[in-house]
């Protein structure tokens, strides 16, 4: 949802997106299951995810069960993606305790295709070949092994923008128009300079941005090559793009622009409603999280503008079927339906998760979000999705990202020097990847 998407998925509770035009009615497969949990051919499908993919929130499970009366869906959910992945690795190694459907974050998909293809079903065996043209090429190819196995169907992608508090901008004497701001912060240096202006007149309890970890994450999402090159070689230490994102984040900390909040912490969650920061780098899936944490009182106080420095992508996920799944055919029927254009558009309407289906992207092009001051989010995120680079993904992308952001937190919160933190990050990466 979906850290690459940091370590969480967005949680939307408030504010539906306004879509122009009616969504197409959903249709589901009526093929009978070949296995059951009890009398009458009834099947219970288990779905294990992290954060919120939006399926339950958008009512998709209820809709699917009404289309398939013999199917019951039970979802389990781990909030922290890192905890989820660790648990999934343990269960894959042991072969037990696996769900029929397992979520995989985009930062892990290279690990699945390059190191664990024997642990997951090739979805082509169930007819996934016919779906290839339904997804963006980058999304499809990332879940495909070198020998052509398809190990996951894409849910969403994470085109990036900047979310900001118009009421706090007004208090600090800054413009609030999203087009004007996009020009003022067309570069990351411009964004930091505007932050310094904000700091001069802002409420004492409010910082320019939530954390330098989020700044780093959104900047690195603008790069094609980050931690690995196209040959699969780990290059983060020598990649100038990584160092630029790191150095810019350190500058923000040194200028006192950060609220020094660890992303996904209880304090960070509370800060949305408290107005503790005025801007937050905002992949599409973050919209739902902002709504959920800021609550009804935040409606109309937030807006969305184009991201500094160009288009990028942060996050996105897949649905996969483990080899040890109990109901493989039924699981495939479910994930094919959940990732179809109609359903992806519904999740965006409810949750803000931006579709990976090209058909769904067309459906939401004119979407606006009342919660975010009627921002044209369909256009903003759609343009970002079209312009985002096709990223090179490595087997330990997520682990490297986590070590770097952990080290940046030491700079931000404890005053550790940039050089010391960088060395700490390098040691952390070496320990994690072995």
C-alpha positions in Angstrom: 0.0 0.0 0.0 1.1 -0.1 -0.9 8.8 2.1 2.2 9.2 1.9 -0.8 6.1 3.0 1.0 8.2 3.2 4.0 7.1 0.6 6.5 3.4 1.1 6.4 0.5 1.3 4.1 -1.9 4.3 4.2 -5.0 4.0 6.4 -8.0 5.9 5.0 -11.1 6.5 7.2 -12.5 9.7 5.9 -13.4 11.6 2.8 -14.2 9.9 -0.5 -12.5 11.0 -3.7 -14.9 12.6 -6.2 -14.8 10.8 -9.6 -16.4 12.2 -12.7 -18.3 9.4 -14.6 -19.6 6.2 -13.2 -17.3 3.3 -12.4 -18.0 0.2 -14.4 -19.9 -2.5 -12.5 -17.7 -5.2 -11.2 -18.0 -8.7 -12.6 -16.5 -11.9 -11.1 -15.7 -15.3 -12.1 -18.2 -18.0 -11.3 -15.9 -21.0 -11.8 -16.6 -23.6 -9.1 -13.8 -24.2 -6.6 -12.0 -27.5 -6.8 -11.4 -27.7 -3.0 -13.4 -26.8 0.0 -13.2 -26.3 3.8 -16.5 -28.2 4.6 -19.8 -29.4 3.3 -21.4 -27.7 0.4 -18.2 -26.7 -1.3 -17.7 -23.6 0.8 -14.2 -22.1 0.8 -12.5 -19.8 3.2 -9.8 -17.8 1.5 -7.1 -16.3 3.8 -5.4 -13.0 2.8 -2.4 -11.8 4.7 -1.3 -8.2 4.1 0.5 -5.3 5.7 -0.9 -1.9 6.5 -4.0 -1.2 4.5 -4.4 -2.2 0.8 -7.9 -0.6 0.9 -9.8 -3.8 -0.1 -11.8 -4.0 3.1 -12.3 -0.2 3.3 -13.6 0.0 -0.2 -16.1 -2.9 0.5 -14.5 -5.2 -2.1 -14.5 -8.3 0.1 -18.2 -7.9 0.7 -18.8 -7.4 -2.9 -16.8 -10.4 -4.0 -18.5 -12.6 -1.4 -21.9 -11.5 -2.7 -20.8 -12.5 -6.2 -19.4 -15.8 -4.8 -21.7 -17.0 -2.0 -19.6 -20.1 -1.4 -16.5 -18.0 -0.6 -15.6 -16.4 2.7 -12.6 -14.0 2.9 -10.6 -13.6 6.0 -7.9 -11.0 6.1 -5.0 -10.7 8.6 -3.0 -7.5 8.7 0.4 -6.5 10.1 0.8 -2.7 10.4 4.6 -2.6 10.0 5.8 -4.0 6.7 9.2 -4.9 8.1 7.6 -7.1 10.7 5.3 -8.6 8.1 8.2 -9.5 5.8 10.2 -11.0 8.6 7.3 -13.2 9.6 6.6 -14.2 5.9 10.2 -15.3 5.5 10.0 -17.5 8.5 6.8 -19.1 7.2 8.1 -19.6 3.7 11.2 -21.3 5.1 9.0 -23.7 7.2 6.3 -24.1 4.6 3.5 -23.7 7.1 1.2 -20.9 8.3 0.9 -19.3 4.9 -2.2 -17.6 3.6 -3.8 -18.3 0.3 -2.9 -14.7 -0.8 0.2 -12.9 0.5 1.0 -9.2 -0.1 4.4 -8.3 -1.3 5.8 -4.7 -1.2 7.5 -3.4 -4.3 10.8 -3.1 -2.4 10.7 -6.9 -1.9 9.5 -8.1 -5.3 13.0 -8.5 -6.6 13.8 -10.8 -3.7 10.7 -12.9 -4.7 11.5 -13.1 -8.4 15.3 -13.6 -8.0 15.6 -15.6 -4.8 12.2 -17.2 -3.9 10.5 -18.1 -7.2 10.2 -21.7 -6.0 8.1 -20.5 -3.0 5.4 -18.8 -5.1 3.0 -19.9 -7.8 3.5 -18.9 -11.4 0.3 -17.1 -12.1 0.4 -17.9 -15.8 -0.7 -21.4 -14.9 -4.1 -19.8 -13.9 -4.4 -17.6 -17.0 -2.5 -14.4 -16.0 -1.0 -14.1 -19.5 -4.2 -12.5 -20.7 -3.8 -9.7 -18.1 -0.4 -8.4 -19.3 -1.7 -5.5 -21.3 -3.9 -4.4 -18.3 -0.9 -3.2 -16.2 1.8 -0.7 -16.7 4.8 -2.4 -18.2 7.1 -1.6 -15.3 4.6 -3.0 -12.8 4.2 -6.2 -14.8 7.9 -6.8 -15.6 9.0 -6.3 -11.9 7.0 -9.3 -10.9 8.2 -11.5 -13.8 11.3 -13.8 -13.5 14.0 -14.0 -16.1 12.5 -17.3 -17.3 9.0 -15.7 -17.7 7.2 -16.7 -14.5 4.7 -14.2 -13.2 4.7 -14.2 -9.4 2.4 -11.4 -8.5 -0.4 -9.1 -9.8 0.1 -5.4 -9.1 -2.2 -3.5 -6.8 -1.1 0.1 -6.7 1.9 2.4 -7.5 3.1 5.4 -5.5 3.4 8.5 -7.7 4.6 11.4 -5.6 3.4 14.9 -4.8 3.6 17.3 -1.8 0.8 17.6 0.7 0.6 20.8 2.7 -1.5 22.7 5.3 -3.0 25.8 3.8 -4.0 27.2 7.2 -0.5 27.0 8.5 0.9 28.6 5.3 -1.5 31.5 5.7 -0.3 32.1 9.3 3.3 32.2 8.1 2.5 34.6 5.2 3.2 32.0 2.5 1.1 31.6 -0.7 -1.4 28.7 -0.7 -2.1 28.3 -4.4 -0.9 24.9 -5.5 0.3 26.2 -8.9 2.3 29.1 -7.4 3.9 26.8 -4.8 4.9 24.3 -7.5 6.8 27.1 -9.2 8.4 28.3 -6.0 9.6 24.8 -5.0 10.3 23.5 -8.5 13.7 22.4 -7.1 14.5 20.8 -3.7 16.7 23.9 -2.9 13.7 26.0 -3.5 11.7 23.8 -1.2 14.2 24.2 1.6 14.4 28.0 1.1 10.6 28.3 1.4 10.9 26.2 4.5 13.3 28.8 6.0 10.8 31.5 5.2 8.1 29.4 7.0 10.2 29.0 10.0 10.5 32.8 10.5 6.8 33.3 11.0 5.3 29.9 11.7 3.6 28.9 15.0 6.2 27.9 17.5 4.9 24.4 17.6 5.0 23.8 13.9 7.9 22.7 11.7 8.2 22.8 7.9 8.2 19.0 7.4 7.5 15.9 9.4 10.9 14.2 9.2 14.0 14.1 7.0 13.3 10.4 6.5 10.2 11.2 4.5 12.2 13.8 2.5 14.9 11.3 1.7 12.3 8.6 0.7 10.5 10.8 -1.7 13.7 12.2 -3.3 15.2 8.7 -3.8 11.9 7.7 -5.4 12.7 10.2 -8.3 15.7 8.1 -9.4 15.9 5.3 -11.8 19.0 3.7 -10.2 19.2 3.9 -6.4 20.7 1.0 -4.5 21.4 -1.4 -7.3 22.4 -0.9 -11.0 20.8 -2.8 -13.9 23.3 -5.6 -13.5 22.2 -6.3 -9.9 25.3 -4.8 -8.3 24.9 -2.9 -5.0 25.9 0.7 -5.8 24.3 2.8 -3.1 27.7 3.9 -1.7 28.9 5.4 -5.0 25.6 6.5 -6.5 25.5 10.3 -6.6 21.7 10.3 -6.5 21.7 8.5 -3.1 24.2 11.0 -1.8 22.3 14.0 -3.1 19.1 12.8 -1.4 21.1 12.1 1.8 22.8 15.5 1.8 19.6 17.4 1.1 17.9 15.6 4.0 20.8 16.5 6.3 20.6 20.2 5.2 16.9 20.2 6.2 17.8 18.8 9.6 20.7 21.3 10.1 18.4 24.2 9.2 15.9 23.1 11.8 13.1 22.5 9.3 12.0 19.1 10.6 9.6 18.2 13.4 12.0 15.3 14.2 9.3 12.7 14.2 9.9 9.1 13.4 7.5 8.1 10.6 4.8 5.7 11.6 5.4 6.3 15.4 2.4 7.3 17.6 3.9 10.8 18.0 4.0 11.1 14.2 0.4 10.0 13.9 -0.7 12.5 16.5 1.1 15.3 14.8 -1.2 15.3 11.8 -4.1 16.6 13.8 -1.9 18.8 16.0 -0.4 20.8 13.1 3.1 19.9 14.1 4.3 20.2 10.5 3.2 22.1 7.4 4.3 19.9 4.6 4.8 16.2 4.0 6.1 14.4 0.9 3.1 12.6 -0.2 2.9 9.5 -2.4 -0.7 8.8 -3.5 -1.2 6.2 -0.8 -0.4 8.8 1.8 -3.6 10.7 1.2 -5.6 8.1 3.0 -3.2 8.1 5.9 -3.4 11.9 6.3 -7.2 11.7 6.4 -7.2 8.9 8.9 -4.8 10.7 11.3 -5.9 14.4 10.8 -9.5 13.5 11.1 -12.6 15.4 10.1 -11.2 18.6 11.6 -8.5 18.6 8.9 -10.9 18.6 5.9 -10.3 21.6 3.7 -7.0 22.5 5.6 -4.9 20.3 3.4 -4.0 20.6 -0.3 -1.7 18.8 -2.8 0.8 20.3 -5.2 3.4 19.1 -7.7 6.5 17.6 -6.1 9.8 19.5 -6.2 12.5 18.1 -8.4 10.4 16.2 -10.9 8.2 13.1 -10.9 8.9 10.0 -8.8 7.4 6.9 -7.4 7.5 5.7 -3.8 5.8 2.4 -3.1 3.3 0.0 -4.5 2.5 -3.7 -3.9 1.6 -7.0 -5.3 -0.7 -10.0 -4.5 1.0 -13.4 -4.7 0.0 -17.0 -4.1 2.4 -19.2 -2.1 3.1 -22.7 -3.3 1.8 -23.9 0.1 -1.6 -22.1 -0.3 -4.6 -24.3 0.3 -6.9 -22.9 -2.3 -4.8 -21.8 -5.3 -7.4 -21.6 -8.0 -9.8 -19.7 -5.8 -7.0 -17.4 -4.6 -6.2 -16.5 -8.2 -9.8 -15.8 -9.1 -9.8 -13.4 -6.1 -6.6 -11.5 -6.9 -7.5 -11.2 -10.6 -10.7 -9.6 -9.5 -9.2 -7.4 -6.9 -6.6 -6.0 -9.3 -9.0 -5.5 -12.2 -9.4 -1.9 -13.4 -12.9 -1.5 -11.9 -11.7 -2.6 -8.4 -8.5 -0.5 -8.5 -10.6 2.6 -9.3 -12.8 1.9 -6.4 -9.9 1.6 -4.0 -8.6 4.9 -5.3 -12.0 6.5 -4.8 -12.1 5.3 -1.2 -8.5 5.2 -0.2 -6.3 7.2 -2.5 -4.1 4.2 -3.6 -3.1 5.0 -7.2 -3.9 2.2 -9.7 -1.3 0.2 -11.5 -3.9 -0.8 -14.0 -3.8 1.4 -17.1 -7.6 1.1 -17.5 -8.2 2.3 -13.9 -5.8 5.2 -14.4 -8.0 6.4 -17.3 -11.1 6.1 -15.2 -9.7 8.4 -12.4 -8.1 11.1 -14.6 -10.6 13.8 -13.5 -10.7 12.8 -9.8 -10.7 15.5 -7.2 -10.5 15.1 -3.4 -12.8 17.4 -1.2 -10.7 16.6 1.8 -7.6 18.1 0.1 -9.3 21.4 -1.0 -10.7 19.7 -4.1 -7.1 19.1 -5.4 -7.2 17.5 -8.9 -5.4 14.4 -7.6 -6.3 12.4 -10.6 -4.3 14.8 -12.8 -1.5 15.5 -10.3 -0.7 11.9 -9.5 -1.6 10.7 -13.0 1.0 13.1 -14.5 3.5 12.0 -11.9 2.9 8.3 -12.7 3.4 8.9 -16.5 6.7 10.8 -15.9 8.1 8.6 -13.2 11.3 6.7 -14.0 11.2 2.9 -14.4 13.1 2.0 -11.3 15.8 -0.6 -11.0 14.9 -2.9 -8.1 17.4 -5.0 -6.2 16.9 -8.0 -3.9 17.6 -5.9 -0.7 16.2 -2.5 -1.8 13.9 -2.3 1.3 16.7 -3.3 3.7 19.1 -0.7 2.3 16.4 2.0 2.5 15.6 1.1 6.0 19.2 1.4 7.2 19.7 4.7 5.5 16.5 6.3 7.0 17.4 4.9 10.4 20.8 6.6 10.2 19.2 9.8 9.1 17.0 9.7 12.2 20.1 9.7 14.3 21.2 12.9 12.5 17.8 14.5 13.0 17.1 13.5 16.6 20.5 13.1 18.2 22.7 15.5 16.3 24.9 12.8 15.0 27.2 14.1 12.2 26.4 13.2 8.6 29.7 11.3 8.2 29.2 9.2 11.3 25.6 8.4 10.4 26.7 7.4 6.9 29.2 5.0 8.3 26.5 3.6 10.6 24.2 3.1 7.7 26.9 1.2 5.7 27.6 -1.1 8.7 23.8 -1.7 9.0 23.5 -2.6 5.4 26.4 -5.0 5.5 24.9 -6.7 8.6 21.4 -7.0 7.0 22.4 -8.3 3.6 25.3 -10.4 4.8 
